[in-house]
Amino acid sequence: MSDQGKGVTALGYALLGQISIASRSGYALRMVFETTPMGSYSSSPGSIYPALKSLCAKGLARTVGQGRGGRYEITTAGAELLDRWLRQPVTAEEVARRLDLALLRFAFLMAHPDRGLTHAFLRSFETATAARAAELKAFLDTEPGAAMPLQARLAVEHGQRSLETSARWAADSLRRLTAEQGE
């Protein structure tokens, strides 16, 4: 990854995705995070504005206009970085550590001109979530897993079942998109 992509946070990718769809003011970006399911990202000015400043410093975004009419837009370098991020296959490690980031990529694929990327994403998401669920099941079947206190085992089982559900969701979503697109 280029130096420009180093240090881009989850919030940074969320902001790049939003301004790739349409240039927006900082306030409008804050409202996206405050009024949509993207609320897991902070809508605080103390989070949004430093993240935007960092994206601008890296050459991934720029400001257009000033004052109330000012807004942020993605640069060519930002669009290239976002494209590389969107094209990454989902891995079992990613679903173990940052499932939210994988799903954020899925959400931004709706605006990508290469519709095949959504299908590729769903296939890799299904594979990765199923693999991670199988890892958790295998762990529970080992001595350390079997020796865990019941409440801890139940927590791991929740993760396993959630990932199995995610794998089924991906397969179903791929079928539905394929049917809708007449493929």
Backbone as CSV, one residue per row, in Angstrom:
resi,resn,N_x,N_y,N_z,CA_x,CA_y,CA_z,C_x,C_y,C_z
1,MET,0.857,-1.177,0.000,0.000,0.000,0.000,0.897,1.231,0.000
2,SER,0.504,2.260,-0.695,1.289,3.486,-0.748,1.325,4.152,0.617
3,ASP,2.293,5.085,0.768,2.373,5.835,2.020,1.077,6.581,2.291
4,GLN,0.361,6.970,1.236,-0.888,7.708,1.431,-1.914,6.878,2.194
5,GLY,-1.889,5.575,2.016,-2.861,4.717,2.678,-2.477,4.322,4.084
6,LYS,-1.215,4.575,4.452,-0.777,4.214,5.806,-1.503,5.065,6.830
7,GLY,-1.960,4.412,7.851,-2.597,5.140,8.945,-4.031,5.568,8.682
8,VAL,-4.636,5.105,7.603,-6.047,5.429,7.373,-6.862,4.522,8.285
9,THR,-7.643,5.136,9.121,-8.452,4.418,10.110,-9.767,3.946,9.500
10,ALA,-10.499,3.179,10.270,-11.840,2.766,9.841,-12.701,3.995,9.573
11,LEU,-12.629,4.983,10.457,-13.374,6.220,10.241,-12.912,6.905,8.965
12,GLY,-11.613,6.877,8.698,-11.094,7.470,7.474,-11.675,6.812,6.238
13,TYR,-11.745,5.481,6.240,-12.349,4.782,5.093,-13.843,5.089,4.988
14,ALA,-14.514,5.183,6.124,-15.936,5.538,6.093,-16.134,6.926,5.488
15,LEU,-15.263,7.862,5.845,-15.356,9.220,5.286,-15.021,9.221,3.801
16,LEU,-13.973,8.499,3.404,-13.632,8.423,1.979,-14.795,7.840,1.178
17,GLY,-15.402,6.793,1.712,-16.547,6.197,1.022,-17.683,7.183,0.860
18,GLN,-17.962,7.932,1.909,-19.053,8.913,1.842,-18.760,10.014,0.830
19,ILE,-17.535,10.558,0.836,-17.248,11.653,-0.098,-16.985,11.152,-1.511
20,SER,-16.799,9.846,-1.677,-16.697,9.303,-3.038,-18.067,9.293,-3.710
21,ILE,-19.111,9.192,-2.900,-20.478,9.189,-3.418,-20.909,10.610,-3.758
22,ALA,-20.592,11.556,-2.878,-20.928,12.961,-3.105,-20.076,13.822,-2.183
23,SER,-19.609,14.957,-2.698,-18.868,15.860,-1.814,-19.831,16.382,-0.756
24,ARG,-19.310,16.554,0.460,-20.166,16.946,1.580,-19.396,17.845,2.527
25,SER,-20.143,18.655,3.243,-19.542,19.468,4.301,-19.233,18.557,5.484
26,GLY,-18.385,19.032,6.372,-18.102,18.280,7.593,-19.363,18.033,8.382
27,TYR,-20.232,19.035,8.449,-21.486,18.885,9.177,-22.355,17.801,8.534
28,ALA,-22.451,17.803,7.207,-23.261,16.793,6.518,-22.700,15.396,6.770
29,LEU,-21.386,15.271,6.804,-20.775,13.980,7.109,-21.102,13.545,8.537
30,ARG,-21.030,14.479,9.463,-21.389,14.173,10.851,-22.828,13.664,10.927
31,MET,-23.718,14.282,10.175,-25.130,13.894,10.216,-25.338,12.491,9.648
32,VAL,-24.528,12.088,8.658,-24.615,10.721,8.145,-24.363,9.745,9.288
33,PHE,-23.321,10.022,10.069,-22.978,9.127,11.169,-23.980,9.206,12.315
34,GLU,-24.639,10.310,12.445,-25.588,10.483,13.540,-26.972,9.929,13.214
35,THR,-27.344,9.896,11.946,-28.727,9.572,11.587,-28.886,8.269,10.808
36,THR,-27.806,7.517,10.632,-27.888,6.262,9.882,-27.279,5.143,10.719
37,PRO,-27.377,3.907,10.248,-26.721,2.812,10.962,-25.199,2.951,11.047
38,MET,-24.631,3.932,10.353,-23.192,4.164,10.474,-22.867,4.852,11.796
39,GLY,-23.825,4.928,12.680,-23.661,5.584,13.967,-22.604,4.951,14.858
40,SER,-22.116,3.765,14.491,-21.053,3.170,15.298,-19.757,3.963,15.153
41,TYR,-19.684,4.770,14.098,-18.560,5.695,13.951,-18.965,6.992,14.639
42,SER,-18.050,7.591,15.303,-18.364,8.784,16.086,-18.805,9.937,15.193
43,SER,-19.869,10.604,15.597,-20.311,11.809,14.888,-19.760,13.054,15.571
44,SER,-18.893,12.842,16.528,-18.317,13.950,17.292,-17.404,14.798,16.410
45,PRO,-17.515,16.124,16.498,-16.583,16.983,15.767,-15.129,16.681,16.143
46,GLY,-14.907,16.231,17.371,-13.566,15.891,17.829,-13.005,14.646,17.177
47,SER,-13.846,13.886,16.491,-13.400,12.713,15.734,-13.413,12.993,14.235
48,ILE,-14.519,13.536,13.766,-14.707,13.733,12.321,-13.691,14.706,11.739
49,TYR,-13.567,15.881,12.327,-12.714,16.911,11.725,-11.227,16.537,11.735
50,PRO,-10.690,15.961,12.810,-9.296,15.514,12.727,-9.095,14.412,11.671
51,ALA,-10.071,13.521,11.531,-9.963,12.469,10.511,-9.982,13.082,9.110
52,LEU,-10.846,14.073,8.892,-10.876,14.757,7.595,-9.565,15.495,7.336
53,LYS,-9.047,16.142,8.354,-7.773,16.863,8.233,-6.658,15.892,7.855
54,SER,-6.648,14.718,8.481,-5.645,13.701,8.177,-5.765,13.222,6.727
55,LEU,-6.994,13.007,6.261,-7.191,12.582,4.869,-6.688,13.648,3.906
56,CYS,-6.941,14.896,4.228,-6.461,16.003,3.387,-4.933,16.069,3.414
57,ALA,-4.329,15.895,4.570,-2.867,15.940,4.703,-2.207,14.811,3.909
58,LYS,-2.883,13.675,3.794,-2.361,12.537,3.032,-2.643,12.675,1.535
59,GLY,-3.381,13.710,1.140,-3.721,13.898,-0.269,-4.857,13.013,-0.748
60,LEU,-5.634,12.474,0.187,-6.729,11.559,-0.164,-8.063,12.289,-0.305
61,ALA,-8.140,13.475,0.279,-9.340,14.319,0.200,-8.862,15.760,0.100
62,ARG,-9.773,16.621,-0.300,-9.456,18.053,-0.344,-10.710,18.829,-0.008
63,THR,-10.482,20.061,0.412,-11.618,20.932,0.683,-11.881,21.793,-0.547
64,VAL,-13.141,22.041,-0.773,-13.576,22.893,-1.881,-14.484,23.949,-1.268
65,GLY,-14.185,25.204,-1.504,-14.974,26.281,-0.909,-14.550,26.523,0.525
66,GLN,-15.116,27.535,1.111,-14.778,27.889,2.484,-16.041,28.199,3.263
67,GLY,-15.889,28.238,4.569,-17.015,28.587,5.437,-18.159,27.615,5.295
68,ARG,-19.366,28.145,5.365,-20.568,27.283,5.299,-20.694,26.560,3.961
69,GLY,-20.121,27.140,2.906,-20.208,26.497,1.597,-19.109,25.486,1.355
70,GLY,-18.183,25.352,2.308,-17.072,24.430,2.141,-17.516,22.983,2.251
71,ARG,-16.854,22.155,1.476,-17.177,20.734,1.515,-15.912,19.935,1.211
72,TYR,-15.978,18.660,1.466,-14.857,17.759,1.229,-15.175,16.903,0.023
73,GLU,-14.130,16.648,-0.761,-14.295,15.731,-1.891,-13.068,14.831,-1.952
74,ILE,-13.252,13.704,-2.588,-12.179,12.726,-2.696,-11.240,13.137,-3.826
75,THR,-9.945,12.883,-3.656,-8.969,13.150,-4.703,-8.780,11.887,-5.534
76,THR,-8.033,12.001,-6.607,-7.719,10.823,-7.420,-6.993,9.778,-6.576
77,ALA,-6.027,10.237,-5.773,-5.301,9.302,-4.895,-6.251,8.651,-3.893
78,GLY,-7.196,9.421,-3.356,-8.175,8.874,-2.422,-9.071,7.843,-3.088
79,ALA,-9.484,8.145,-4.320,-10.344,7.206,-5.066,-9.590,5.920,-5.373
80,GLU,-8.300,6.038,-5.696,-7.492,4.841,-5.976,-7.316,4.003,-4.718
81,LEU,-7.050,4.654,-3.586,-6.917,3.923,-2.322,-8.238,3.240,-1.956
82,LEU,-9.336,3.967,-2.078,-10.650,3.396,-1.771,-10.929,2.202,-2.676
83,ASP,-10.592,2.314,-3.943,-10.810,1.215,-4.885,-10.001,-0.020,-4.480
84,ARG,-8.744,0.175,-4.112,-7.918,-0.964,-3.668,-8.517,-1.606,-2.415
85,TRP,-8.996,-0.781,-1.511,-9.599,-1.296,-0.272,-10.863,-2.096,-0.583
86,LEU,-11.687,-1.574,-1.491,-12.935,-2.260,-1.837,-12.677,-3.591,-2.537
87,ARG,-11.585,-3.688,-3.255,-11.264,-4.906,-4.013,-10.664,-6.019,-3.162
88,GLN,-10.294,-5.734,-1.935,-9.684,-6.763,-1.084,-10.678,-7.871,-0.791
89,PRO,-10.229,-9.119,-0.911,-11.116,-10.209,-0.492,-11.230,-10.215,1.028
90,VAL,-12.326,-10.705,1.512,-12.537,-10.829,2.953,-11.770,-12.055,3.426
91,THR,-11.107,-11.924,4.552,-10.339,-13.040,5.107,-10.943,-13.477,6.445
92,ALA,-10.608,-14.697,6.843,-11.071,-15.202,8.145,-10.518,-14.332,9.267
93,GLU,-9.288,-13.838,9.119,-8.713,-12.956,10.145,-9.514,-11.660,10.252
94,GLU,-9.927,-11.120,9.106,-10.717,-9.888,9.139,-12.053,-10.104,9.849
95,VAL,-12.721,-11.214,9.553,-14.005,-11.428,10.219,-13.815,-11.712,11.705
96,ALA,-12.659,-12.210,12.081,-12.385,-12.448,13.499,-12.132,-11.138,14.238
97,ARG,-11.526,-10.175,13.549,-11.108,-8.946,14.226,-11.932,-7.707,13.889
98,ARG,-12.369,-7.561,12.639,-13.052,-6.335,12.212,-14.152,-6.644,11.195
99,LEU,-15.122,-7.418,11.603,-16.244,-7.740,10.732,-16.946,-6.465,10.265
100,ASP,-16.982,-5.456,11.127,-17.627,-4.191,10.765,-16.969,-3.540,9.551
101,LEU,-15.648,-3.648,9.436,-14.958,-3.061,8.276,-15.295,-3.807,6.989
102,ALA,-15.414,-5.116,7.084,-15.803,-5.884,5.901,-17.189,-5.450,5.434
103,LEU,-18.107,-5.301,6.359,-19.467,-4.894,5.990,-19.515,-3.449,5.513
104,LEU,-18.613,-2.610,6.010,-18.520,-1.244,5.502,-18.097,-1.268,4.030
105,ARG,-17.133,-2.121,3.702,-16.731,-2.256,2.290,-17.923,-2.683,1.443
106,PHE,-18.681,-3.643,1.940,-19.853,-4.109,1.192,-20.813,-2.956,0.920
107,ALA,-21.054,-2.139,1.930,-21.984,-1.011,1.756,-21.501,-0.058,0.668
108,PHE,-20.205,0.211,0.601,-19.692,1.154,-0.403,-19.575,0.540,-1.792
109,LEU,-19.649,-0.773,-1.892,-19.615,-1.403,-3.218,-20.838,-1.045,-4.049
110,MET,-21.917,-0.597,-3.397,-23.132,-0.243,-4.139,-22.862,0.846,-5.171
111,ALA,-21.876,1.713,-4.895,-21.589,2.822,-5.803,-20.442,2.506,-6.762
112,HIS,-19.852,1.327,-6.658,-18.702,0.990,-7.498,-19.181,0.601,-8.899
113,PRO,-18.502,1.086,-9.926,-18.943,0.770,-11.290,-18.772,-0.705,-11.676
114,ASP,-17.849,-1.414,-11.030,-17.636,-2.832,-11.326,-18.579,-3.666,-10.464
115,ARG,-19.729,-4.020,-11.005,-20.736,-4.770,-10.247,-20.237,-6.160,-9.844
116,GLY,-19.269,-6.673,-10.574,-18.717,-7.985,-10.233,-18.011,-8.002,-8.894
117,LEU,-17.568,-6.836,-8.437,-16.896,-6.767,-7.134,-17.837,-7.153,-5.994
118,THR,-19.104,-6.802,-6.126,-20.063,-7.172,-5.081,-20.182,-8.687,-5.000
119,HIS,-20.231,-9.343,-6.143,-20.322,-10.804,-6.165,-19.059,-11.428,-5.582
120,ALA,-17.897,-10.899,-5.968,-16.632,-11.413,-5.445,-16.562,-11.201,-3.929
121,PHE,-17.011,-10.034,-3.479,-17.026,-9.763,-2.050,-17.884,-10.797,-1.328
122,LEU,-19.092,-11.016,-1.809,-20.008,-11.942,-1.130,-19.456,-13.359,-1.103
123,ARG,-18.809,-13.778,-2.185,-18.212,-15.126,-2.195,-17.093,-15.212,-1.150
124,SER,-16.224,-14.200,-1.100,-15.130,-14.255,-0.132,-15.651,-14.083,1.294
125,PHE,-16.705,-13.290,1.471,-17.306,-13.114,2.799,-17.894,-14.431,3.287
126,GLU,-18.609,-15.121,2.402,-19.194,-16.418,2.782,-18.089,-17.402,3.169
127,THR,-17.047,-17.475,2.367,-15.940,-18.396,2.647,-15.263,-18.056,3.970
128,ALA,-14.985,-16.760,4.172,-14.265,-16.334,5.377,-15.092,-16.531,6.644
129,THR,-16.370,-16.190,6.595,-17.199,-16.349,7.793,-17.424,-17.824,8.113
130,ALA,-17.606,-18.638,7.082,-17.770,-20.079,7.310,-16.482,-20.677,7.886
131,ALA,-15.341,-20.246,7.371,-14.055,-20.752,7.875,-13.847,-20.359,9.336
132,ARG,-14.139,-19.115,9.672,-13.959,-18.672,11.055,-14.938,-19.397,11.990
133,ALA,-16.173,-19.611,11.531,-17.144,-20.362,12.344,-16.645,-21.781,12.587
134,ALA,-16.060,-22.406,11.554,-15.524,-23.759,11.698,-14.350,-23.767,12.680
135,GLU,-13.516,-22.705,12.660,-12.403,-22.610,13.613,-12.935,-22.554,15.051
136,LEU,-13.975,-21.765,15.257,-14.546,-21.662,16.606,-15.154,-22.986,17.052
137,LYS,-15.837,-23.662,16.133,-16.429,-24.968,16.470,-15.330,-25.966,16.806
138,ALA,-14.279,-25.976,16.010,-13.163,-26.891,16.276,-12.525,-26.581,17.637
139,PHE,-12.382,-25.314,17.956,-11.827,-24.939,19.260,-12.702,-25.478,20.391
140,LEU,-14.002,-25.328,20.252,-14.913,-25.797,21.302,-14.838,-27.315,21.476
141,ASP,-14.441,-28.017,20.413,-14.342,-29.477,20.467,-12.992,-29.948,21.003
142,THR,-12.069,-29.036,21.290,-10.757,-29.414,21.830,-10.804,-29.394,23.355
143,GLU,-9.739,-29.897,23.958,-9.649,-29.914,25.426,-9.752,-28.508,26.017
144,PRO,-8.989,-27.522,25.509,-9.129,-26.183,26.112,-10.546,-25.623,25.970
145,GLY,-11.160,-25.838,24.836,-12.518,-25.341,24.636,-13.527,-26.044,25.524
146,ALA,-13.388,-27.358,25.613,-14.316,-28.152,26.443,-14.148,-27.829,27.925
147,ALA,-12.958,-27.400,28.313,-12.690,-27.108,29.727,-13.111,-25.697,30.130
148,MET,-13.559,-24.905,29.185,-13.963,-23.536,29.503,-15.208,-23.550,30.387
149,PRO,-15.353,-22.556,31.240,-16.607,-22.436,31.998,-17.779,-22.282,31.026
150,LEU,-18.936,-22.734,31.444,-20.105,-22.742,30.565,-20.390,-21.373,29.960
151,GLN,-20.346,-20.341,30.748,-20.669,-19.011,30.221,-19.682,-18.598,29.127
152,ALA,-18.424,-18.919,29.282,-17.424,-18.609,28.260,-17.697,-19.421,26.995
153,ARG,-18.029,-20.707,27.167,-18.370,-21.546,25.998,-19.578,-20.975,25.263
154,LEU,-20.562,-20.541,26.024,-21.759,-19.969,25.398,-21.413,-18.713,24.600
155,ALA,-20.503,-17.916,25.097,-20.078,-16.713,24.373,-19.391,-17.091,23.058
156,VAL,-18.520,-18.102,23.091,-17.854,-18.559,21.863,-18.890,-19.155,20.905
157,GLU,-19.843,-19.912,21.440,-20.911,-20.464,20.596,-21.708,-19.344,19.920
158,HIS,-21.932,-18.263,20.630,-22.628,-17.123,20.013,-21.845,-16.622,18.807
159,GLY,-20.549,-16.460,18.973,-19.718,-16.024,17.850,-19.781,-16.997,16.688
160,GLN,-19.698,-18.277,16.995,-19.766,-19.306,15.955,-21.087,-19.231,15.197
161,ARG,-22.187,-19.192,15.931,-23.499,-19.168,15.282,-23.735,-17.870,14.512
162,SER,-23.235,-16.761,15.036,-23.365,-15.488,14.315,-22.629,-15.550,12.979
163,LEU,-21.436,-16.149,12.997,-20.670,-16.265,11.758,-21.330,-17.232,10.776
164,GLU,-21.918,-18.313,11.294,-22.655,-19.231,10.412,-23.827,-18.500,9.759
165,THR,-24.506,-17.663,10.526,-25.605,-16.862,9.981,-25.091,-15.879,8.945
166,SER,-23.948,-15.277,9.199,-23.354,-14.346,8.240,-23.009,-15.056,6.933
167,ALA,-22.497,-16.280,7.028,-22.173,-17.047,5.814,-23.444,-17.341,5.016
168,ARG,-24.519,-17.710,5.708,-25.799,-17.963,5.011,-26.334,-16.672,4.387
169,TRP,-26.197,-15.536,5.103,-26.627,-14.247,4.567,-25.888,-13.946,3.262
170,ALA,-24.582,-14.179,3.228,-23.787,-13.892,2.029,-24.257,-14.756,0.856
171,ALA,-24.472,-16.032,1.103,-24.928,-16.926,0.031,-26.302,-16.497,-0.477
172,ASP,-27.198,-16.174,0.438,-28.541,-15.722,0.061,-28.481,-14.396,-0.697
173,SER,-27.659,-13.483,-0.227,-27.531,-12.177,-0.897,-27.008,-12.338,-2.308
174,LEU,-26.035,-13.218,-2.493,-25.491,-13.463,-3.828,-26.572,-14.041,-4.747
175,ARG,-27.365,-14.970,-4.230,-28.461,-15.533,-5.039,-29.460,-14.441,-5.424
176,ARG,-29.821,-13.601,-4.462,-30.805,-12.543,-4.720,-30.278,-11.514,-5.733
177,LEU,-29.030,-11.114,-5.574,-28.459,-10.154,-6.526,-28.350,-10.754,-7.919
178,THR,-27.957,-12.005,-7.986,-27.842,-12.684,-9.278,-29.219,-12.769,-9.958
179,ALA,-30.246,-13.115,-9.189,-31.604,-13.201,-9.730,-32.093,-11.828,-10.186
180,GLU,-31.828,-10.791,-9.398,-32.275,-9.447,-9.741,-31.598,-8.943,-11.004
181,GLN,-30.345,-9.311,-11.186,-29.583,-8.850,-12.343,-29.755,-9.778,-13.538
182,GLY,-30.558,-10.852,-13.369,-30.859,-11.756,-14.466,-29.656,-12.530,-14.962
183,GLU,-28.761,-12.860,-14.046,-27.548,-13.582,-14.459,-27.717,-15.064,-14.288
